Amino acid sequence: MIPFKSQQEQAAALQLDADGNLKHFLTLDGLDRALLIDILDRSKGFVGVAQQAVKKVPLCRGKIVANLFFETSTRTRTTFELAAKRLSADVLNLNISTSATAKGETLLDTLRNLEAMHVDMFVVRHADSGAAHFIATHVAPPVAVINAGDGCYSHPTQAMLDMFTIREHKRDFAGLTVAIVGDVLHSRVARSQIVALNTLGVDEVRVVGPSTLVPERAEAALGVRVCHDLREGLRDVDVIILLRLQNERMDGGFLPSEHEYFHLFGLTEKRLGIAKPDAIVMHPGPINRGVEMDSSVADGARSVILEQVSNGLAVRMAVMSMCIGTQNLALAAAGKAAEAELADG
């Protein structure tokens, strides 16, 4: 088995160019705090685009982005599509169920054909962990790959939009206690959130859930505090992140029933009172009301769930522009330098 530090180093080497700039965005493993803060700061600059009369900026003009979603998605796929369009890129949405892949064409052959169409970026969601990494190792060097969720492993843009939302409400990460409640075992979102929170320097990350839905040796492997009692897990926390029960990834008796789960771990107004008075409630969606939380909590004053969706646009614009938009800026700078040289001549 490859040591964890070596895995982080390999991930960083694949995602960053020689100058430390993003060329792919596959996982938060191996990325330092300064880069995560840079993503958050750039995202802040894109929030205002939604209020403009013309909701577009030219950073990715002339670029082609292909959305390759091998799993169903609503929020992630549509926000990536809208983010690309707001950056002035052209977008291809590949319908996997009717594509040549469904007819037996290999994934690599599909990629090669899309590369022949001069695609600049692949946004990939896949049921297999490591799929985005695999694609990134096989694309031509100028092509960028963004991981939109792979198996149970990673969902880096979701984690970063969650970090952005937390910072908007709490201003700083230092001193925060964050509880992640629910199906951590099957959650790629939770794994990315934990890496981000620890990298950004929160005081404590708590993983809260039944023992069947918490990874073995999570405290040592993930750097968290594990709580199997909801009251203990929520006590005096600043942020509560609820996770969906991923029944499609469960092949055994992980839970007696959804009713029993809600009885023990569902968030109600009363249980929310255990957290700090200004604690915020988050959920990556989709929500199973009456399972992960009451509707009164989901729609309540402390819920920031819809803000997460809005912030997802800004964060994905930031990441996409960092991966391929800088190429346009570099070309523009080179063009201006050439013009200046000719003028001097």
GUKEPA-417258 format. One record per residue (C-alpha): chain; y, x, z; residue in one letter; residue number from 1. Coordinates in steps of 0.2 Angstrom, whole numbers, plus 5000, padded with zeros to 4 digits. Layout:
<vexmars>
@chain A&north Y&east X&up Z&resn A&resi NUM
...
</vexmars>
This chain:
<vexmars>
@chain A&north 5000&east 5000&up 5000&resn M&resi 1
@chain A&north 5017&east 5006&up 4996&resn I&resi 2
@chain A&north 5028&east 5009&up 5011&resn P&resi 3
@chain A&north 5042&east 4996&up 5014&resn F&resi 4
@chain A&north 5056&east 5009&up 5012&resn K&resi 5
@chain A&north 5048&east 5015&up 4996&resn S&resi 6
@chain A&north 5048&east 4997&up 4989&resn Q&resi 7
@chain A&north 5066&east 4996&up 4993&resn Q&resi 8
@chain A&north 5070&east 5012&up 4984&resn E&resi 9
@chain A&north 5061&east 5007&up 4969&resn Q&resi 10
@chain A&north 5070&east 4990&up 4969&resn A&resi 11
@chain A&north 5087&east 4998&up 4970&resn A&resi 12
@chain A&north 5082&east 5011&up 4956&resn A&resi 13
@chain A&north 5077&east 4997&up 4945&resn L&resi 14
@chain A&north 5093&east 4986&up 4948&resn Q&resi 15
@chain A&north 5107&east 4999&up 4948&resn L&resi 16
@chain A&north 5113&east 5011&up 4935&resn D&resi 17
@chain A&north 5118&east 5029&up 4938&resn A&resi 18
@chain A&north 5135&east 5024&up 4945&resn D&resi 19
@chain A&north 5128&east 5011&up 4957&resn G&resi 20
@chain A&north 5133&east 4996&up 4947&resn N&resi 21
@chain A&north 5121&east 4981&up 4944&resn L&resi 22
@chain A&north 5111&east 4981&up 4929&resn K&resi 23
@chain A&north 5098&east 4968&up 4935&resn H&resi 24
@chain A&north 5098&east 4956&up 4950&resn F&resi 25
@chain A&north 5080&east 4954&up 4956&resn L&resi 26
@chain A&north 5080&east 4956&up 4975&resn T&resi 27
@chain A&north 5091&east 4960&up 4989&resn L&resi 28
@chain A&north 5079&east 4973&up 4995&resn D&resi 29
@chain A&north 5087&east 4991&up 4993&resn G&resi 30
@chain A&north 5105&east 4985&up 4991&resn L&resi 31
@chain A&north 5117&east 4991&up 5003&resn D&resi 32
@chain A&north 5130&east 4981&up 5013&resn R&resi 33
@chain A&north 5145&east 4987&up 5002&resn A&resi 34
@chain A&north 5137&east 4980&up 4987&resn L&resi 35
@chain A&north 5133&east 4963&up 4995&resn L&resi 36
@chain A&north 5151&east 4962&up 5001&resn I&resi 37
@chain A&north 5157&east 4966&up 4984&resn D&resi 38
@chain A&north 5147&east 4952&up 4977&resn I&resi 39
@chain A&north 5155&east 4940&up 4990&resn L&resi 40
@chain A&north 5173&east 4946&up 4987&resn D&resi 41
@chain A&north 5171&east 4944&up 4968&resn R&resi 42
@chain A&north 5164&east 4927&up 4971&resn S&resi 43
@chain A&north 5179&east 4922&up 4980&resn K&resi 44
@chain A&north 5189&east 4926&up 4965&resn G&resi 45
@chain A&north 5179&east 4914&up 4954&resn F&resi 46
@chain A&north 5181&east 4899&up 4966&resn V&resi 47
@chain A&north 5198&east 4894&up 4959&resn G&resi 48
@chain A&north 5191&east 4893&up 4941&resn V&resi 49
@chain A&north 5185&east 4876&up 4945&resn A&resi 50
@chain A&north 5203&east 4870&up 4948&resn Q&resi 51
@chain A&north 5210&east 4877&up 4932&resn Q&resi 52
@chain A&north 5214&east 4865&up 4918&resn A&resi 53
@chain A&north 5203&east 4876&up 4906&resn V&resi 54
@chain A&north 5188&east 4880&up 4917&resn K&resi 55
@chain A&north 5184&east 4896&up 4908&resn K&resi 56
@chain A&north 5187&east 4915&up 4909&resn V&resi 57
@chain A&north 5183&east 4927&up 4895&resn P&resi 58
@chain A&north 5172&east 4940&up 4904&resn L&resi 59
@chain A&north 5156&east 4937&up 4895&resn C&resi 60
@chain A&north 5163&east 4931&up 4878&resn R&resi 61
@chain A&north 5151&east 4935&up 4864&resn G&resi 62
@chain A&north 5136&east 4937&up 4876&resn K&resi 63
@chain A&north 5121&east 4927&up 4875&resn I&resi 64
@chain A&north 5112&east 4921&up 4891&resn V&resi 65
@chain A&north 5094&east 4914&up 4890&resn A&resi 66
@chain A&north 5088&east 4903&up 4904&resn N&resi 67
@chain A&north 5069&east 4905&up 4906&resn L&resi 68
@chain A&north 5063&east 4893&up 4919&resn F&resi 69
@chain A&north 5044&east 4892&up 4920&resn F&resi 70
@chain A&north 5046&east 4881&up 4936&resn E&resi 71
@chain A&north 5056&east 4865&up 4937&resn T&resi 72
@chain A&north 5074&east 4866&up 4944&resn S&resi 73
@chain A&north 5089&east 4855&up 4945&resn T&resi 74
@chain A&north 5103&east 4865&up 4955&resn R&resi 75
@chain A&north 5098&east 4882&up 4950&resn T&resi 76
@chain A&north 5096&east 4880&up 4932&resn R&resi 77
@chain A&north 5112&east 4869&up 4929&resn T&resi 78
@chain A&north 5123&east 4880&up 4940&resn T&resi 79
@chain A&north 5117&east 4896&up 4930&resn F&resi 80
@chain A&north 5120&east 4887&up 4914&resn E&resi 81
@chain A&north 5137&east 4881&up 4919&resn L&resi 82
@chain A&north 5141&east 4898&up 4927&resn A&resi 83
@chain A&north 5137&east 4906&up 4910&resn A&resi 84
@chain A&north 5148&east 4894&up 4900&resn K&resi 85
@chain A&north 5163&east 4896&up 4912&resn R&resi 86
@chain A&north 5161&east 4915&up 4908&resn L&resi 87
@chain A&north 5162&east 4910&up 4890&resn S&resi 88
@chain A&north 5145&east 4916&up 4886&resn A&resi 89
@chain A&north 5133&east 4906&up 4874&resn D&resi 90
@chain A&north 5118&east 4899&up 4882&resn V&resi 91
@chain A&north 5100&east 4896&up 4877&resn L&resi 92
@chain A&north 5089&east 4884&up 4888&resn N&resi 93
@chain A&north 5071&east 4888&up 4883&resn L&resi 94
@chain A&north 5060&east 4873&up 4886&resn N&resi 95
@chain A&north 5044&east 4881&up 4892&resn I&resi 96
@chain A&north 5033&east 4866&up 4890&resn S&resi 97
@chain A&north 5037&east 4865&up 4872&resn T&resi 98
@chain A&north 5039&east 4883&up 4868&resn S&resi 99
@chain A&north 5027&east 4895&up 4859&resn A&resi 100
@chain A&north 5022&east 4902&up 4877&resn T&resi 101
@chain A&north 5014&east 4885&up 4880&resn A&resi 102
@chain A&north 5005&east 4887&up 4863&resn K&resi 103
@chain A&north 4997&east 4904&up 4869&resn G&resi 104
@chain A&north 5011&east 4916&up 4865&resn E&resi 105
@chain A&north 5012&east 4930&up 4878&resn T&resi 106
@chain A&north 5027&east 4932&up 4889&resn L&resi 107
@chain A&north 5031&east 4949&up 4882&resn L&resi 108
@chain A&north 5030&east 4942&up 4864&resn D&resi 109
@chain A&north 5042&east 4928&up 4869&resn T&resi 110
@chain A&north 5054&east 4941&up 4876&resn L&resi 111
@chain A&north 5053&east 4952&up 4861&resn R&resi 112
@chain A&north 5057&east 4937&up 4849&resn N&resi 113
@chain A&north 5072&east 4933&up 4860&resn L&resi 114
@chain A&north 5078&east 4951&up 4860&resn E&resi 115
@chain A&north 5077&east 4950&up 4841&resn A&resi 116
@chain A&north 5090&east 4936&up 4843&resn M&resi 117
@chain A&north 5101&east 4949&up 4852&resn H&resi 118
@chain A&north 5100&east 4940&up 4869&resn V&resi 119
@chain A&north 5110&east 4950&up 4882&resn D&resi 120
@chain A&north 5103&east 4942&up 4898&resn M&resi 121
@chain A&north 5088&east 4933&up 4904&resn F&resi 122
@chain A&north 5089&east 4921&up 4919&resn V&resi 123
@chain A&north 5071&east 4919&up 4925&resn V&resi 124
@chain A&north 5062&east 4907&up 4937&resn R&resi 125
@chain A&north 5043&east 4909&up 4938&resn H&resi 126
@chain A&north 5029&east 4904&up 4950&resn A&resi 127
@chain A&north 5022&east 4921&up 4951&resn D&resi 128
@chain A&north 5030&east 4934&up 4963&resn S&resi 129
@chain A&north 5036&east 4949&up 4954&resn G&resi 130
@chain A&north 5038&east 4940&up 4937&resn A&resi 131
@chain A&north 5057&east 4945&up 4936&resn A&resi 132
@chain A&north 5053&east 4963&up 4940&resn H&resi 133
@chain A&north 5040&east 4963&up 4927&resn F&resi 134
@chain A&north 5052&east 4957&up 4914&resn I&resi 135
@chain A&north 5065&east 4969&up 4919&resn A&resi 136
@chain A&north 5054&east 4984&up 4916&resn T&resi 137
@chain A&north 5050&east 4978&up 4899&resn H&resi 138
@chain A&north 5067&east 4973&up 4891&resn V&resi 139
@chain A&north 5077&east 4984&up 4881&resn A&resi 140
@chain A&north 5090&east 4994&up 4891&resn P&resi 141
@chain A&north 5106&east 4984&up 4887&resn P&resi 142
@chain A&north 5097&east 4968&up 4892&resn V&resi 143
@chain A&north 5100&east 4961&up 4910&resn A&resi 144
@chain A&north 5088&east 4951&up 4920&resn V&resi 145
@chain A&north 5093&east 4939&up 4935&resn I&resi 146
@chain A&north 5079&east 4933&up 4946&resn N&resi 147
@chain A&north 5082&east 4914&up 4949&resn A&resi 148
@chain A&north 5067&east 4913&up 4960&resn G&resi 149
@chain A&north 5049&east 4921&up 4959&resn D&resi 150
@chain A&north 5034&east 4914&up 4968&resn G&resi 151
@chain A&north 5036&east 4916&up 4987&resn C&resi 152
@chain A&north 5045&east 4933&up 4985&resn Y&resi 153
@chain A&north 5064&east 4932&up 4981&resn S&resi 154
@chain A&north 5079&east 4921&up 4977&resn H&resi 155
@chain A&north 5093&east 4933&up 4978&resn P&resi 156
@chain A&north 5107&east 4922&up 4971&resn T&resi 157
@chain A&north 5103&east 4907&up 4983&resn Q&resi 158
@chain A&north 5104&east 4919&up 4997&resn A&resi 159
@chain A&north 5121&east 4926&up 4992&resn M&resi 160
@chain A&north 5128&east 4909&up 4990&resn L&resi 161
@chain A&north 5122&east 4905&up 5007&resn D&resi 162
@chain A&north 5130&east 4921&up 5013&resn M&resi 163
@chain A&north 5146&east 4916&up 5005&resn F&resi 164
@chain A&north 5146&east 4899&up 5013&resn T&resi 165
@chain A&north 5143&east 4907&up 5030&resn I&resi 166
@chain A&north 5157&east 4919&up 5028&resn R&resi 167
@chain A&north 5169&east 4905&up 5022&resn E&resi 168
@chain A&north 5166&east 4896&up 5039&resn H&resi 169
@chain A&north 5163&east 4910&up 5051&resn K&resi 170
@chain A&north 5174&east 4924&up 5043&resn R&resi 171
@chain A&north 5163&east 4938&up 5048&resn D&resi 172
@chain A&north 5144&east 4941&up 5051&resn F&resi 173
@chain A&north 5146&east 4952&up 5066&resn A&resi 174
@chain A&north 5141&east 4942&up 5082&resn G&resi 175
@chain A&north 5133&east 4928&up 5073&resn L&resi 176
@chain A&north 5116&east 4921&up 5078&resn T&resi 177
@chain A&north 5107&east 4912&up 5063&resn V&resi 178
@chain A&north 5092&east 4900&up 5064&resn A&resi 179
@chain A&north 5081&east 4898&up 5049&resn I&resi 180
@chain A&north 5070&east 4883&up 5052&resn V&resi 181
@chain A&north 5054&east 4877&up 5043&resn G&resi 182
@chain A&north 5042&east 4883&up 5030&resn D&resi 183
@chain A&north 5046&east 4902&up 5030&resn V&resi 184
@chain A&north 5029&east 4907&up 5025&resn L&resi 185
@chain A&north 5031&east 4899&up 5007&resn H&resi 186
@chain A&north 5050&east 4902&up 5006&resn S&resi 187
@chain A&north 5057&east 4915&up 4994&resn R&resi 188
@chain A&north 5074&east 4909&up 4999&resn V&resi 189
@chain A&north 5071&east 4913&up 5018&resn A&resi 190
@chain A&north 5065&east 4930&up 5013&resn R&resi 191
@chain A&north 5081&east 4934&up 5004&resn S&resi 192
@chain A&north 5091&east 4926&up 5017&resn Q&resi 193
@chain A&north 5084&east 4937&up 5031&resn I&resi 194
@chain A&north 5087&east 4953&up 5021&resn V&resi 195
@chain A&north 5105&east 4948&up 5017&resn A&resi 196
@chain A&north 5108&east 4943&up 5035&resn L&resi 197
@chain A&north 5101&east 4959&up 5042&resn N&resi 198
@chain A&north 5110&east 4969&up 5029&resn T&resi 199
@chain A&north 5127&east 4961&up 5033&resn L&resi 200
@chain A&north 5125&east 4964&up 5051&resn G&resi 201
@chain A&north 5122&east 4947&up 5061&resn V&resi 202
@chain A&north 5117&east 4949&up 5079&resn D&resi 203
@chain A&north 5101&east 4940&up 5078&resn E&resi 204
@chain A&north 5090&east 4930&up 5065&resn V&resi 205
@chain A&north 5078&east 4918&up 5072&resn R&resi 206
@chain A&north 5064&east 4911&up 5062&resn V&resi 207
@chain A&north 5059&east 4894&up 5069&resn V&resi 208
@chain A&north 5043&east 4884&up 5064&resn G&resi 209
@chain A&north 5025&east 4880&up 5068&resn P&resi 210
@chain A&north 5014&east 4896&up 5068&resn S&resi 211
@chain A&north 5005&east 4890&up 5052&resn T&resi 212
@chain A&north 5022&east 4891&up 5043&resn L&resi 213
@chain A&north 5028&east 4908&up 5049&resn V&resi 214
@chain A&north 5021&east 4924&up 5042&resn P&resi 215
@chain A&north 5010&east 4935&up 5052&resn E&resi 216
@chain A&north 5019&east 4949&up 5061&resn R&resi 217
@chain A&north 5036&east 4942&up 5055&resn A&resi 218
@chain A&north 5046&east 4950&up 5070&resn E&resi 219
@chain A&north 5041&east 4968&up 5065&resn A&resi 220
@chain A&north 5040&east 4965&up 5046&resn A&resi 221
@chain A&north 5056&east 4955&up 5043&resn L&resi 222
@chain A&north 5066&east 4960&up 5058&resn G&resi 223
@chain A&north 5068&east 4943&up 5066&resn V&resi 224
@chain A&north 5065&east 4934&up 5082&resn R&resi 225
@chain A&north 5051&east 4921&up 5080&resn V&resi 226
@chain A&north 5052&east 4904&up 5090&resn C&resi 227
@chain A&north 5039&east 4891&up 5089&resn H&resi 228
@chain A&north 5049&east 4879&up 5099&resn D&resi 229
@chain A&north 5064&east 4871&up 5091&resn L&resi 230
@chain A&north 5075&east 4869&up 5107&resn R&resi 231
@chain A&north 5073&east 4888&up 5110&resn E&resi 232
@chain A&north 5077&east 4892&up 5092&resn G&resi 233
@chain A&north 5093&east 4882&up 5091&resn L&resi 234
@chain A&north 5100&east 4887&up 5108&resn R&resi 235
@chain A&north 5118&east 4893&up 5105&resn D&resi 236
@chain A&north 5116&east 4897&up 5087&resn V&resi 237
@chain A&north 5131&east 4898&up 5075&resn D&resi 238
@chain A&north 5121&east 4893&up 5059&resn V&resi 239
@chain A&north 5106&east 4882&up 5056&resn I&resi 240
@chain A&north 5097&east 4884&up 5039&resn I&resi 241
@chain A&north 5084&east 4871&up 5036&resn L&resi 242
@chain A&north 5070&east 4874&up 5023&resn L&resi 243
@chain A&north 5060&east 4862&up 5013&resn R&resi 244
@chain A&north 5042&east 4860&up 5016&resn L&resi 245
@chain A&north 5034&east 4867&up 5000&resn Q&resi 246
@chain A&north 5019&east 4856&up 4999&resn N&resi 247
@chain A&north 5016&east 4862&up 4981&resn E&resi 248
@chain A&north 5012&east 4879&up 4988&resn R&resi 249
@chain A&north 5001&east 4873&up 5002&resn M&resi 250
@chain A&north 4982&east 4872&up 4998&resn D&resi 251
@chain A&north 4976&east 4869&up 5016&resn G&resi 252
@chain A&north 4980&east 4860&up 5032&resn G&resi 253
@chain A&north 4996&east 4869&up 5037&resn F&resi 254
@chain A&north 5003&east 4853&up 5045&resn L&resi 255
@chain A&north 4995&east 4837&up 5053&resn P&resi 256
@chain A&north 5008&east 4826&up 5044&resn S&resi 257
@chain A&north 5026&east 4826&up 5039&resn E&resi 258
@chain A&north 5029&east 4813&up 5053&resn H&resi 259
@chain A&north 5022&east 4826&up 5066&resn E&resi 260
@chain A&north 5033&east 4840&up 5058&resn Y&resi 261
@chain A&north 5049&east 4829&up 5060&resn F&resi 262
@chain A&north 5044&east 4825&up 5078&resn H&resi 263
@chain A&north 5043&east 4843&up 5082&resn L&resi 264
@chain A&north 5055&east 4852&up 5070&resn F&resi 265
@chain A&north 5066&east 4839&up 5062&resn G&resi 266
@chain A&north 5085&east 4841&up 5065&resn L&resi 267
@chain A&north 5093&east 4826&up 5073&resn T&resi 268
@chain A&north 5110&east 4824&up 5080&resn E&resi 269
@chain A&north 5103&east 4826&up 5098&resn K&resi 270
@chain A&north 5095&east 4842&up 5093&resn R&resi 271
@chain A&north 5110&east 4848&up 5084&resn L&resi 272
@chain A&north 5119&east 4847&up 5101&resn G&resi 273
@chain A&north 5108&east 4862&up 5107&resn I&resi 274
@chain A&north 5117&east 4874&up 5095&resn A&resi 275
@chain A&north 5135&east 4879&up 5097&resn K&resi 276
@chain A&north 5148&east 4865&up 5095&resn P&resi 277
@chain A&north 5155&east 4873&up 5079&resn D&resi 278
@chain A&north 5138&east 4877&up 5071&resn A&resi 279
@chain A&north 5136&east 4873&up 5053&resn I&resi 280
@chain A&north 5120&east 4865&up 5045&resn V&resi 281
@chain A&north 5113&east 4872&up 5028&resn M&resi 282
@chain A&north 5099&east 4868&up 5016&resn H&resi 283
@chain A&north 5095&east 4876&up 4999&resn P&resi 284
@chain A&north 5089&east 4859&up 4993&resn G&resi 285
@chain A&north 5081&east 4848&up 4988&resn P&resi 286
@chain A&north 5082&east 4839&up 5005&resn I&resi 287
@chain A&north 5067&east 4829&up 5012&resn N&resi 288
@chain A&north 5077&east 4816&up 5022&resn R&resi 289
@chain A&north 5067&east 4811&up 5038&resn G&resi 290
@chain A&north 5056&east 4826&up 5037&resn V&resi 291
@chain A&north 5068&east 4842&up 5038&resn E&resi 292
@chain A&north 5083&east 4832&up 5045&resn M&resi 293
@chain A&north 5090&east 4815&up 5048&resn D&resi 294
@chain A&north 5102&east 4808&up 5035&resn S&resi 295
@chain A&north 5115&east 4807&up 5048&resn S&resi 296
@chain A&north 5114&east 4826&up 5050&resn V&resi 297
@chain A&north 5113&east 4829&up 5031&resn A&resi 298
@chain A&north 5129&east 4819&up 5028&resn D&resi 299
@chain A&north 5137&east 4823&up 5044&resn G&resi 300
@chain A&north 5153&east 4833&up 5048&resn A&resi 301
@chain A&north 5144&east 4849&up 5051&resn R&resi 302
@chain A&north 5134&east 4849&up 5035&resn S&resi 303
@chain A&north 5140&east 4861&up 5022&resn V&resi 304
@chain A&north 5125&east 4858&up 5010&resn I&resi 305
@chain A&north 5136&east 4851&up 4995&resn L&resi 306
@chain A&north 5148&east 4866&up 4998&resn E&resi 307
@chain A&north 5133&east 4877&up 4995&resn Q&resi 308
@chain A&north 5130&east 4869&up 4978&resn V&resi 309
@chain A&north 5149&east 4872&up 4973&resn S&resi 310
@chain A&north 5148&east 4890&up 4980&resn N&resi 311
@chain A&north 5133&east 4893&up 4969&resn G&resi 312
@chain A&north 5143&east 4892&up 4954&resn L&resi 313
@chain A&north 5156&east 4906&up 4960&resn A&resi 314
@chain A&north 5142&east 4917&up 4966&resn V&resi 315
@chain A&north 5132&east 4916&up 4950&resn R&resi 316
@chain A&north 5147&east 4919&up 4940&resn M&resi 317
@chain A&north 5151&east 4935&up 4950&resn A&resi 318
@chain A&north 5133&east 4941&up 4948&resn V&resi 319
@chain A&north 5132&east 4938&up 4929&resn M&resi 320
@chain A&north 5149&east 4946&up 4926&resn S&resi 321
@chain A&north 5144&east 4961&up 4936&resn M&resi 322
@chain A&north 5128&east 4963&up 4926&resn C&resi 323
@chain A&north 5135&east 4960&up 4908&resn I&resi 324
@chain A&north 5153&east 4956&up 4910&resn G&resi 325
@chain A&north 5158&east 4974&up 4914&resn T&resi 326
@chain A&north 5151&east 4979&up 4897&resn Q&resi 327
@chain A&north 5165&east 4968&up 4889&resn N&resi 328
@chain A&north 5178&east 4976&up 4900&resn L&resi 329
@chain A&north 5172&east 4994&up 4896&resn A&resi 330
@chain A&north 5173&east 4990&up 4877&resn L&resi 331
@chain A&north 5190&east 4983&up 4879&resn A&resi 332
@chain A&north 5196&east 4998&up 4889&resn A&resi 333
@chain A&north 5188&east 5010&up 4875&resn A&resi 334
@chain A&north 5197&east 4999&up 4862&resn G&resi 335
@chain A&north 5214&east 5001&up 4870&resn K&resi 336
@chain A&north 5211&east 5020&up 4873&resn A&resi 337
@chain A&north 5207&east 5021&up 4854&resn A&resi 338
@chain A&north 5223&east 5012&up 4849&resn E&resi 339
@chain A&north 5233&east 5022&up 4860&resn A&resi 340
@chain A&north 5226&east 5038&up 4853&resn E&resi 341
@chain A&north 5230&east 5032&up 4835&resn L&resi 342
@chain A&north 5247&east 5027&up 4840&resn A&resi 343
@chain A&north 5250&east 5045&up 4847&resn D&resi 344
@chain A&north 5243&east 5052&up 4831&resn G&resi 345
</vexmars>
